[in-house]
Amino acid sequence: MNRVNSGTYFRTAAAAMLLLATITGCKPAATTTEVAANVAATTETTAASSDNWQWLFNGESVDAWTGNGGKAPGEQWQIIDNALVLTSGGGGDIVSKQSFTNFELELEWQIAASGNSGIFYKVAGADGAVWSSGLEYQLLDDDNYPGHDKPIHFSASLFDIYAPQVDAHLPAGSWNTTRIVVRHPQVEHWLNGKLVLQFELGSADWQQRTANSKFASMDAFAKTERGHIALQDHGDKVAFRQIRIRAL
């Protein structure tokens, strides 16, 4: 059997490929080693991004949450079919034990017919009303809730301050997907894969709108840069699932 010197062979082959690329104007194809390195780098980056997420609720427990004043969440908050469900009013608002400054929050929610609730962020703490300090991403049955005909009260609005610029809500009983991104002072509200609202905390527009809202006389409203997440008990049935967050 004739043996081929592998070093001579590959050097010759590489030179031929380079010459062909120069003549044709094409970029030489990536080597197997380069492809493997790129795949490894992509996998590592994806894994790192994934590892930055932490569960606030993954269908198993409410250990990440506390009730008002540090008490356990009320019995009306129940885990049903891997969802955290407020079965009726009286359970009280629940607040994340951890606080966050810049973050990305993702979750799914389902509101009952004619229902009203909210997701709060930048909440000062578990003592006192969450709406007196936190910003509310509104959850609503936009189609049937009585008396709410103002866009600043629709789903995905910053309640009573900014209306969503895109209507992306689904009917009551459907699972909606929400994403809230805070890079202080910039804030984004997403609903069902669509960016529906952007605003800047502390801007001239923000100050004017807040002064014309129900929060004008609330000294603690939106004053904390680092705050908690809260889920509202507005008296109506609402369900949440797949609640996760990562610091930015």
URCORCOR-V512500 format. One record per residue. N is the residue number from 0. RES is the residue in one letter. PSI is psi as a letter, one per 30 degrees, with the letter a starting at -180 (none if undefined). OMEGA is omega in degrees with one decimal (none if undefined). D_LAST is the distance of its C-alpha to the last C-alpha in whole Angstrom. Layout:
BEGIN
[[N;RES;PSI;OMEGA;D_LAST] [N;RES;PSI;OMEGA;D_LAST]]
END
This chain:
BEGIN
[[0;M;k;176.6;62] [1;N;k;178.8;61] [2;R;k;178.3;58] [3;V;k;176.2;55] [4;N;j;-172.1;54] [5;S;e;-179.5;50] [6;G;e;179.3;49] [7;T;e;-177.9;51] [8;Y;e;-175.8;50] [9;F;e;176.5;47] [10;R;e;178.7;47] [11;T;e;-179.4;50] [12;A;e;179.8;47] [13;A;e;179.1;44] [14;A;e;179.3;47] [15;A;e;179.0;48] [16;M;e;179.6;45] [17;L;e;178.9;44] [18;L;e;179.9;47] [19;L;e;179.7;47] [20;A;e;-179.3;43] [21;T;e;-178.7;45] [22;I;e;-174.1;48] [23;T;f;-178.7;46] [24;G;g;-178.7;43] [25;C;l;174.9;40] [26;K;k;178.9;38] [27;P;k;179.4;38] [28;A;k;178.5;37] [29;A;k;178.5;34] [30;T;l;178.1;36] [31;T;e;180.0;35] [32;T;e;179.7;33] [33;E;e;178.5;31] [34;V;e;-179.7;30] [35;A;e;179.6;29] [36;A;e;179.0;27] [37;N;e;178.7;25] [38;V;e;-179.4;25] [39;A;e;179.8;24] [40;A;e;179.1;21] [41;T;e;179.3;20] [42;T;e;-179.3;20] [43;E;e;179.3;18] [44;T;e;179.0;15] [45;T;e;-179.6;15] [46;A;e;179.8;16] [47;A;e;178.6;13] [48;S;e;-179.3;11] [49;S;e;-177.4;13] [50;D;f;-179.7;13] [51;N;f;-179.6;9] [52;W;k;171.5;10] [53;Q;k;-177.7;12] [54;W;k;165.9;15] [55;L;f;171.1;16] [56;F;k;-179.0;19] [57;N;g;177.3;21] [58;G;f;-172.3;24] [59;E;e;-176.6;26] [60;S;l;176.8;25] [61;V;g;-176.7;24] [62;D;f;-178.2;23] [63;A;f;-172.1;19] [64;W;l;174.9;21] [65;T;l;175.3;24] [66;G;a;-179.8;26] [67;N;k;178.7;27] [68;G;g;178.9;28] [69;G;g;178.6;27] [70;K;l;176.2;29] [71;A;k;175.9;29] [72;P;k;-179.4;28] [73;G;l;-176.2;31] [74;E;f;176.6;33] [75;Q;f;172.4;33] [76;W;j;-177.1;30] [77;Q;l;174.7;30] [78;I;j;-177.7;29] [79;I;k;179.4;31] [80;D;h;176.9;31] [81;N;g;176.2;27] [82;A;k;175.1;26] [83;L;j;-168.9;26] [84;V;k;167.2;28] [85;L;j;-171.9;30] [86;T;f;177.0;33] [87;S;l;179.4;35] [88;G;l;178.4;34] [89;G;f;179.9;34] [90;G;f;-179.5;31] [91;G;l;174.1;29] [92;D;k;175.0;26] [93;I;k;-171.0;23] [94;V;k;177.8;20] [95;S;k;178.8;17] [96;K;e;178.4;18] [97;Q;l;175.6;15] [98;S;l;-172.5;13] [99;F;l;176.0;9] [100;T;d;174.2;8] [101;N;k;-172.6;5] [102;F;l;169.8;5] [103;E;k;-178.7;7] [104;L;k;176.6;10] [105;E;k;175.8;13] [106;L;l;173.6;17] [107;E;k;-179.7;20] [108;W;l;-178.9;23] [109;Q;k;-178.4;27] [110;I;k;177.9;29] [111;A;l;178.2;33] [112;A;k;-178.6;35] [113;S;g;-176.1;35] [114;G;l;-178.4;32] [115;N;k;176.0;30] [116;S;a;180.0;26] [117;G;l;171.3;23] [118;I;k;-179.3;19] [119;F;k;174.7;18] [120;Y;l;-172.1;15] [121;K;h;177.4;15] [122;V;k;-174.9;18] [123;A;e;-179.3;19] [124;G;a;-176.2;21] [125;A;f;177.8;23] [126;D;k;179.3;26] [127;G;l;-177.2;28] [128;A;k;-176.6;27] [129;V;f;-177.3;23] [130;W;f;-179.8;24] [131;S;f;179.3;25] [132;S;e;-173.8;22] [133;G;l;175.3;19] [134;L;k;-174.9;19] [135;E;j;166.1;20] [136;Y;j;-171.2;19] [137;Q;k;171.7;23] [138;L;k;-172.9;24] [139;L;k;164.9;28] [140;D;i;-175.0;31] [141;D;f;-172.9;31] [142;D;f;-170.8;35] [143;N;f;-175.9;37] [144;Y;k;-174.5;35] [145;P;k;171.7;38] [146;G;f;-179.2;38] [147;H;i;-179.7;34] [148;D;g;178.1;35] [149;K;k;179.1;33] [150;P;f;179.4;30] [151;I;g;175.9;27] [152;H;g;-178.3;28] [153;F;l;177.2;27] [154;S;k;178.6;25] [155;A;g;173.2;21] [156;S;l;161.9;22] [157;L;j;-163.9;21] [158;F;k;174.0;24] [159;D;g;-179.5;27] [160;I;e;-178.4;25] [161;Y;k;175.8;24] [162;A;k;173.1;25] [163;P;k;-178.9;24] [164;Q;f;178.7;25] [165;V;k;176.1;25] [166;D;j;-177.3;27] [167;A;g;-175.2;25] [168;H;l;173.9;27] [169;L;l;-177.3;29] [170;P;l;176.6;32] [171;A;k;-178.1;32] [172;G;f;177.5;32] [173;S;l;173.8;30] [174;W;j;176.0;26] [175;N;l;177.1;24] [176;T;k;-179.5;20] [177;T;k;174.8;17] [178;R;k;176.7;14] [179;I;k;-179.2;12] [180;V;k;178.0;9] [181;V;j;168.3;8] [182;R;i;-168.9;7] [183;H;k;8.4;10] [184;P;g;-177.8;13] [185;Q;k;-179.3;12] [186;V;k;176.2;12] [187;E;k;170.6;13] [188;H;k;176.4;16] [189;W;k;176.1;17] [190;L;k;178.2;20] [191;N;h;174.3;21] [192;G;g;-178.4;20] [193;K;k;173.6;20] [194;L;j;-173.1;18] [195;V;f;-175.0;20] [196;L;k;172.3;19] [197;Q;k;175.5;17] [198;F;l;-178.2;18] [199;E;j;178.4;17] [200;L;k;176.5;17] [201;G;f;179.5;20] [202;S;l;178.4;21] [203;A;e;178.9;25] [204;D;e;178.2;25] [205;W;e;-177.5;23] [206;Q;e;179.5;25] [207;Q;e;-178.8;28] [208;R;e;179.9;27] [209;T;e;179.1;26] [210;A;f;179.5;29] [211;N;g;-177.3;31] [212;S;l;177.7;29] [213;K;f;-175.8;30] [214;F;g;-173.8;28] [215;A;e;-175.6;30] [216;S;g;-177.8;31] [217;M;j;-172.9;28] [218;D;f;-175.3;27] [219;A;f;-172.9;24] [220;F;k;175.0;23] [221;A;g;-177.6;19] [222;K;f;-178.2;20] [223;T;k;177.9;17] [224;E;e;176.7;14] [225;R;k;-176.3;13] [226;G;a;-175.9;14] [227;H;l;171.8;15] [228;I;k;178.1;15] [229;A;k;175.3;19] [230;L;k;-168.9;21] [231;Q;k;165.0;25] [232;D;j;178.5;28] [233;H;g;178.9;30] [234;G;f;-177.9;33] [235;D;l;179.1;33] [236;K;k;178.5;32] [237;V;k;-178.4;28] [238;A;k;179.0;26] [239;F;k;174.1;23] [240;R;l;176.8;22] [241;Q;h;-178.9;19] [242;I;j;179.3;16] [243;R;l;-175.4;13] [244;I;l;172.0;10] [245;R;k;177.6;6] [246;A;k;179.2;4] [247;L;none;none;0]]
END
